[in-house]
Amino acid sequence: MSKPIVLRLGDVLFAQKVWDQFEEVAEVVTIDETVSREEFFKLLKDPKCKASQAKVITHTVQSLPNVGKWDKEVADHLPDSVIAVCHNGAGYDQIEVEHFNKRHIQVSNTPKLVNHATADTHTFLVLGALRNYSYGYRNFMAGKWPELGEDAGGPFGHDPEGKVVGILGFGNIGHSIAKRLRPHLFSKIIYYNRKRLPAEEEDGCEWVPLDELLATADVISVSLPLNPATRHFVNAETFKKMKDGVVIVNTARGAVIDERALVDALKSGKVRSAGLDVFEYEPQVTKELMEMPQVLGLPHMGTHTIESRQNMEEFVIANARSAAEKGKVLSIVPELKDEDWVKKL
Ligand SMILES: O=CC(=O)O
């Protein structure tokens, strides 16, 4: 019997050994992540290219600049043989799931494995933004300490003790963030999800209505996935409802916050400082945001550790293997879980 064909779109950084093991049971066809969208479509239709008979496709964000979003056009170009797209990442906003749903193609992501690294990054940004480290660091790196004196001109920051943290989006990563923030002695950690969690899943945090979170949190931690319902969830109107001098931290997706409104809120002082790992138009960053000393920024490094990336790559292979061998991925994205065709798999 011939081996199922797995199309790998994108580079392997850490999990080559596991890919090699997978190749004992699957025929892996690699397409370089630099392939253009048109070229990718051509390969999918070319009967001489094994990609045209793929059963499973693995996908990384590295292909995004060239192949672009996985939208209706991509879904429509996939051969009928494809049953699953296995994405490497917890966030899968690059894939418009509804179009794959229509074709009964499963989409999987890599939840949970990113929790620790993302929550560590988040904690760094919360403490750094509270303490105004970005001011001092920028001046320090520019060699201005001698001329600017104490702290190289950085204004005094704030201690976490006694402050309220409000987590927007209390999922896996939100829980990991709460765990890491608790030892820093914030007075209270509150959260907002559309649905309140059962008490035993709240980890000592308290659900509050959205407006109450906005009005009472000293630090707002953004941990919502990006989808049509959460795009610009934080916008000019929500900023108005926040405390004056609030600190905003985002390690989820840039577009959950309206970046233009954030710039205005930082300019007016409504937002005192921000810790940002993600940006609405990344890798482009609004110039004004980049230049503000009250912004502690990172170039989307939330999961940038060897351990996390290795775990994620290996889990993509586990998903692909499960799809190739059993017809069903291990971690189907939540939007598809309750679909009848998925339940029958
Ligand atoms: O941004 C990182 C991820 O989605 O895993």
The ligand as a Gaussian input file, in Angstrom:
#p B3LYP/6-31G(d) Opt

LIG

0 1
 O        2.165000      33.624000      18.359000
 C        2.360000      32.471000      18.610000
 C        1.414000      31.404000      18.423000
 O        0.326000      31.654000      17.885000
 O        1.721000      30.263000      18.778000

